[in-house]
Amino acid sequence: MERNVEKMLNRVSMAFIIIGTLIMVIMILQTPKTCISPEAPSKPHTHFPRSTCDSSPRKHLPLPKKNARLWSSKAWTSRLSSFSSYFLRFRDLGLLRNHTKALCLSAGAGHAPMAMAHIRLYDVTAVELVDSLPLVRRADPHNLPFFDGAFDFAFTAHLDDALFPWRVVEEMERTVRRGGFCVVAVDECGGGDVREIARLFLKSKLVDVANVTLEGSKKTSILFKVQDFKT
């Protein structure tokens, strides 16, 4: 009885081995169906298909064409118009002139520096942790690569996003000459918050506070004049 059971188990094991072997052979010999054309590039790793059924290579847009497409978009022009209107206020106050040396910190994709150029500022420098050429160059707002007093005017709309706001303010005051101006635009806030921000500016005097709309959001714009010490 035990011998018959053993024979039966051996036959079952052999049957599974044969079936498994046949399946493996079929899988190896079968040509997989694919949507990729035989005329596909010889180096497929440099041309990623958009989908499993699209082997055509992605077109690489040169930077000028890429920027032209971005700058003509509705979202870009809307934000640009918002910044232009905002900076016109400072031009009307006489703080921005054609040859004012302006600095934009945490400038993102470059809406602020382009807006300054649109109101005819000829010397605008913009920095961000990641560059967006040709408008924005890469630099750390906490450690700016500029000489003391190199600028007449500095602006940031992202002080509240900074890792160390006090350090960004310190760099603004260092790189703006005595008698120059620093401007920050923050989320709309009251007097207490404004005073907290003003305490960061150890070498500047608070000049003006205004509620504005920037990029479709309500903001508080705070203007400081750089001096030797806070008064």
Buried (B, 14 or more C-beta within 10 A) or exposed (E): EEEEEEEEEEEEEEEEEEEEEEEEEEEEEEEEEEEEEEEBEEEEEEEEBEEEEEBEBEEEEEEEEEBEEEBEEEEBEEBBBBBBBBBBBBBEEEBBEEEBBBBBBBBBBBBBBBBBBBBEBEBBBBBBEEBBEEBBBEBBBBEBEBEEBBBBBBBBBBBBEBEEBBBBBBBBBBBBBEEBBBBBBBEBBEEEBBEEBBEBBEBBBBBBBEEBEBBEEEBBBBBBBBBEEBE
